Amino acid sequence: MQRLNFEPVLTGKKEAALRSDVRRFLANQGTFPPGEVIDSWSVCNPEFSRLIAAEGWLGMTWPTEYGGGGRSYLERYVVIEELLAAGAPVGAHWVADRQSGPLLLRFGTEEQRQHFLPKIVRGECFFAIGMSEANSGSDLASIKTRAERVDGGWLVNGSKIWTSWAHVCQQMITLCRTEAPTKDRHAGLSQFIIDLDHEGITMNPIKNMAGEEHFNEIFFDNVFVPDTRVIGEVNQGWNQVMAELAFERSGPERFLSSYRLLEAAVEILRAKELQQHAAAIIGQFTARLMVLRQMSLSVANQLQQGKLPVNEASVVKDLGTSFEQEVPDALRLILSTEARLDAKQGVERLLSDAILKSPSFSLRGGTREILRGIIARGLGLR
Ligand SMILES: Cc1cc2nc3c(=O)[nH]c(=O)nc-3n(C[C@H](O)[C@H](O)[C@H](O)COP(=O)(O)OP(=O)(O)OC[C@H]3O[C@@H](n4cnc5c(N)ncnc54)[C@H](O)[C@@H]3O)c2cc1C
């Protein structure tokens, strides 16, 4: 049987010093309200992203020749873990830093790297993910948006949906069909970098259950994309998307979305006489959190070694999103407080936010069922 690799990783003095720097930075931030939101990697604040950029915490692992920090994945891990645990609004740059930049480093042209990476590092260029369509989510290979060859480039027609923060981003990496489907459904797909303010693009916001306009529906009507904006090889987009998903699925954001709520609940429960079953629940969550953290660190270390741990990333996302969904479910029963939509702050606000947003945790980035299918395939079971 094939094995999953979760070799333990220890962080050292360098990471500890960096952790202190991030905590100091966060303690000095008066301009954003850390701690009053769950799922802060879906909270978009371009101004805050530029503050992070000024600290050198965007593109941290990228080569210095593209403006990157030339630092390790473990150092990046420490920074994003601290930002997420504090509830910092990191949504604007999240996709560009986590997956679009690494994708361009792996598959992009030299011109694309030189053009986009320094801008991402400076917090001036944000990327959206253009994969899902109205009838193609889990079955991504069935997408209908097509790019047809024309002189000097491609004409894109079709639509995308659920594109997080596309209305704030400048660019979107868009998966298109460039050849009609054959027996091999994964062939004939290509990735393009598309300017989101290009003529022929219409974007409509979609309100989520929490009343926020976080994602969008986007229509393409004869949008011209030059050859210079094709990523990697034409018709090989599927393999590139799979590589991108290893970056997308394994990070601490896949289990820290409800962390602020857990921390606030512990503060409240500490001041009370704790029922035994409540203590057991908190103890169990803490133990799970520690294990998830080690697993996610191990994946970060494998990315550092140039590997693409797709199966391990799927395991982290599956276990992590189950964890972050169970936190509000369990806490609403043991906290003697109600979730209140009109609450502006405090645990009532966090609880209500988590109840409204947590159903999406196991959908975005690939659903639970799809991840389990990938893991089964990775183990040679399918
Ligand atoms: C908050 C949020 C943000 C998002 N942001 C983006 C974004 O920025 N860019 C982007 O491209 N997409 C984004 N998405 C879309 C996301 O990737 C899709 O929702 C996801 O891939 C599922 O696709 P679907 O919604 O079409 O559901 P479907 O694929 O229709 O699935 C419906 C249900 O059927 C199950 N199912 C489907 N196929 C199988 C199967 N073969 N075996 C077993 N069960 C199956 C699924 O697990 C699910 O429970 C976002 C989604 C959310 C919730």
The ligand as an SDF file (V2000), in Angstrom:
LIG
                    3D

 53 58  0  0  0  0  0  0  0  0999 V2000
  -16.7500   30.3570    0.2860 C   0  0  0  0  0  0  0  0  0  0  0  0
  -16.4190   29.7820   -1.0740 C   0  0  0  0  0  0  0  0  0  0  0  0
  -15.4590   30.3980   -1.8470 C   0  0  0  0  0  0  0  0  0  0  0  0
  -15.1570   29.8810   -3.1040 C   0  0  0  0  0  0  0  0  0  0  0  0
  -14.2140   30.5250   -3.8630 N   0  0  0  0  0  0  0  0  0  0  0  0
  -13.9400   30.0500   -5.0970 C   0  0  0  0  0  0  0  0  0  0  0  0
  -13.0050   30.7430   -5.9380 C   0  0  0  0  0  0  0  0  0  0  0  0
  -12.4370   31.7750   -5.5480 O   0  0  0  0  0  0  0  0  0  0  0  0
  -12.7930   30.2660   -7.1900 N   0  0  0  0  0  0  0  0  0  0  0  0
  -13.3970   29.1460   -7.6650 C   0  0  0  0  0  0  0  0  0  0  0  0
  -13.1270   28.7430   -8.7850 O   0  0  0  0  0  0  0  0  0  0  0  0
  -14.3010   28.4640   -6.8930 N   0  0  0  0  0  0  0  0  0  0  0  0
  -14.5830   28.8980   -5.6250 C   0  0  0  0  0  0  0  0  0  0  0  0
  -15.5020   28.2360   -4.8550 N   0  0  0  0  0  0  0  0  0  0  0  0
  -16.2310   27.1030   -5.4300 C   0  0  0  0  0  0  0  0  0  0  0  0
  -15.8300   25.7440   -4.8620 C   0  0  0  0  0  0  0  0  0  0  0  0
  -14.5910   25.3370   -5.3730 O   0  0  0  0  0  0  0  0  0  0  0  0
  -16.9650   24.7700   -5.2520 C   0  0  0  0  0  0  0  0  0  0  0  0
  -18.1050   25.1530   -4.4960 O   0  0  0  0  0  0  0  0  0  0  0  0
  -16.6090   23.3400   -4.9520 C   0  0  0  0  0  0  0  0  0  0  0  0
  -15.5890   22.8730   -5.7820 O   0  0  0  0  0  0  0  0  0  0  0  0
  -17.8470   22.4170   -5.1270 C   0  0  0  0  0  0  0  0  0  0  0  0
  -18.4480   22.5980   -6.3590 O   0  0  0  0  0  0  0  0  0  0  0  0
  -20.0240   22.8750   -6.4680 P   0  0  0  0  0  0  0  0  0  0  0  0
  -20.3640   23.9970   -5.5480 O   0  0  0  0  0  0  0  0  0  0  0  0
  -20.3410   23.0290   -7.9080 O   0  0  0  0  0  0  0  0  0  0  0  0
  -20.7280   21.5790   -5.8750 O   0  0  0  0  0  0  0  0  0  0  0  0
  -20.9590   20.1940   -6.6220 P   0  0  0  0  0  0  0  0  0  0  0  0
  -19.7170   19.7830   -7.3300 O   0  0  0  0  0  0  0  0  0  0  0  0
  -22.2140   20.2840   -7.4180 O   0  0  0  0  0  0  0  0  0  0  0  0
  -21.1740   19.2290   -5.3980 O   0  0  0  0  0  0  0  0  0  0  0  0
  -22.3910   19.1420   -4.6730 C   0  0  0  0  0  0  0  0  0  0  0  0
  -22.2730   18.0230   -3.6630 C   0  0  0  0  0  0  0  0  0  0  0  0
  -22.0950   16.7490   -4.3570 O   0  0  0  0  0  0  0  0  0  0  0  0
  -20.9150   16.1060   -3.9050 C   0  0  0  0  0  0  0  0  0  0  0  0
  -20.2520   15.4260   -5.0090 N   0  0  0  0  0  0  0  0  0  0  0  0
  -19.9840   15.9340   -6.2390 C   0  0  0  0  0  0  0  0  0  0  0  0
  -19.3380   15.0360   -6.9970 N   0  0  0  0  0  0  0  0  0  0  0  0
  -19.1730   13.9270   -6.2310 C   0  0  0  0  0  0  0  0  0  0  0  0
  -18.5450   12.6660   -6.4300 C   0  0  0  0  0  0  0  0  0  0  0  0
  -17.9570   12.3580   -7.5950 N   0  0  0  0  0  0  0  0  0  0  0  0
  -18.5630   11.7700   -5.4190 N   0  0  0  0  0  0  0  0  0  0  0  0
  -19.1530   12.0770   -4.2400 C   0  0  0  0  0  0  0  0  0  0  0  0
  -19.7640   13.2530   -3.9880 N   0  0  0  0  0  0  0  0  0  0  0  0
  -19.7690   14.1780   -4.9530 C   0  0  0  0  0  0  0  0  0  0  0  0
  -20.0250   17.2240   -3.3780 C   0  0  0  0  0  0  0  0  0  0  0  0
  -19.0920   16.7230   -2.4330 O   0  0  0  0  0  0  0  0  0  0  0  0
  -21.0390   18.1670   -2.7500 C   0  0  0  0  0  0  0  0  0  0  0  0
  -21.3810   17.7380   -1.4520 O   0  0  0  0  0  0  0  0  0  0  0  0
  -15.8200   28.7230   -3.5820 C   0  0  0  0  0  0  0  0  0  0  0  0
  -16.7820   28.1030   -2.7850 C   0  0  0  0  0  0  0  0  0  0  0  0
  -17.0970   28.6270   -1.5560 C   0  0  0  0  0  0  0  0  0  0  0  0
  -18.1420   27.9260   -0.7280 C   0  0  0  0  0  0  0  0  0  0  0  0
  1  2  1  0
  2  3  1  0
  2 52  2  0
  3  4  2  0
  4  5  1  0
  4 50  1  0
  5  6  2  0
  6  7  1  0
  6 13  1  0
  7  8  2  0
  7  9  1  0
  9 10  1  0
 10 11  2  0
 10 12  1  0
 12 13  2  0
 13 14  1  0
 14 15  1  0
 14 50  1  0
 15 16  1  0
 16 17  1  0
 16 18  1  0
 18 19  1  0
 18 20  1  0
 20 21  1  0
 20 22  1  0
 22 23  1  0
 23 24  1  0
 24 25  2  0
 24 26  1  0
 24 27  1  0
 27 28  1  0
 28 29  2  0
 28 30  1  0
 28 31  1  0
 31 32  1  0
 32 33  1  0
 33 34  1  0
 33 48  1  0
 34 35  1  0
 35 36  1  0
 35 46  1  0
 36 37  1  0
 36 45  1  0
 37 38  2  0
 38 39  1  0
 39 40  1  0
 39 45  2  0
 40 41  1  0
 40 42  2  0
 42 43  1  0
 43 44  2  0
 44 45  1  0
 46 47  1  0
 46 48  1  0
 48 49  1  0
 50 51  2  0
 51 52  1  0
 52 53  1  0
M  END
$$$$
